[in-house]
Amino acid sequence: MEYKFTADNFEKEVLQASMPVMVDFYSDRCMPCRAMMPIVEKLAEEYEGKLKVGKCNTDENMQLAAAYRISSIPTFMFFKNGKPEAVYIGAMEKEELQKKADAIL
């Protein structure tokens, strides 16, 4: 299941999560972000129960984007125990994103 992270639920869904979390900071108007959408959706299915995978629209959640210094999108930020563990910027192949997710697990 792919989650939708917002300013209202970020604390509970990401920072207090019992498992590692991958947040895809994106925008609907960003073409590389749109290209990553099916890949992120597939990862959410494949990592169900091991890694919480979701998206955060930077246009709708500017305060979160600013708080985590998101300057380019897509940005994939992995959280573990409520803290950012790794950050990857830019579109990539599914296999590359999987390797990054596996490294967190």
FENSUL-V159609 format. One record per residue. N is the residue number from 0. PSI is psi as a letter, one per 20 degrees, with the letter a starting at -180 (* if undefined). NEAR is the number of other ideal C-beta (glycine too) atoms within 10 Angstrom. D_FIRST is the distance of its C-alpha to the first C-alpha in whole Angstrom. Layout:
N:PSI:NEAR:D_FIRST
N:PSI:NEAR:D_FIRST
This chain:
0:p:10:0
1:p:16:4
2:q:19:6
3:o:11:10
4:p:21:13
5:r:15:16
6:h:14:19
7:h:9:19
8:j:13:16
9:g:21:16
10:g:10:19
11:g:10:17
12:h:18:13
13:g:21:14
14:h:13:18
15:j:11:18
16:q:17:15
17:i:7:16
18:r:13:14
19:q:19:14
20:p:25:12
21:p:26:12
22:p:25:13
23:o:26:14
24:p:24:17
25:r:23:18
26:q:16:20
27:h:11:19
28:i:9:23
29:o:17:23
30:g:9:23
31:h:14:22
32:g:21:19
33:h:14:18
34:h:12:19
35:i:23:16
36:g:15:13
37:h:10:13
38:g:19:13
39:g:20:10
40:g:15:8
41:g:15:9
42:h:21:9
43:g:19:5
44:g:10:6
45:h:13:9
46:j:18:9
47:p:12:7
48:i:7:9
49:h:13:11
50:p:20:10
51:p:22:8
52:p:25:7
53:r:21:8
54:q:22:11
55:o:26:15
56:o:19:17
57:h:21:20
58:h:12:22
59:i:13:21
60:l:18:21
61:h:12:24
62:h:9:25
63:g:19:22
64:g:20:23
65:g:11:26
66:h:11:26
67:j:18:24
68:l:9:26
69:o:21:24
70:i:9:27
71:q:10:25
72:q:23:22
73:q:25:20
74:p:21:20
75:o:24:17
76:p:19:18
77:p:20:17
78:q:21:17
79:p:15:19
80:k:11:20
81:j:11:20
82:q:8:22
83:p:15:21
84:h:14:22
85:q:15:22
86:p:15:22
87:p:14:21
88:p:14:23
89:q:11:22
90:q:17:21
91:r:18:21
92:q:9:20
93:g:14:17
94:h:9:19
95:g:12:20
96:h:21:17
97:g:16:16
98:h:11:19
99:g:16:19
100:g:20:16
101:h:11:18
102:h:10:21
103:h:15:19
104:*:11:18
